[in-house]
Amino acid sequence: MPSQRLADGIAGTTDRYATAEHCRISSLEDLWSGSSLLGLGLERRLSAIECDVAVIKSNYATKEEIARLETRMARMETRLVKWAIGALAGSLVAAIGTAINMAKLFSA
């Protein structure tokens, strides 16, 4: 790393573009300065991002897993409709049987 910052060399000029460059270069130098190549602040942020990506990879489903889940849900829906129709038919038979028995009881 140079002993003098690049931004300090630009700081004495009065050119407005140079002033804007000074601000950008100064903030970049501040951002990248530190004991390691990336600087301590960026190293921590990069580490946090890597951790977040690892969590995303481990917790979220792939397209294949979603496709399998959709297939299982379609099968479950079919089974549920069959059970509902069966239960409705059974209830209907029970209601008809009860109605017939009640008619016989009151007609005698």
Long-range contacts (C-beta under 8 A, 24 or more apart in sequence): 1-33, 5-29
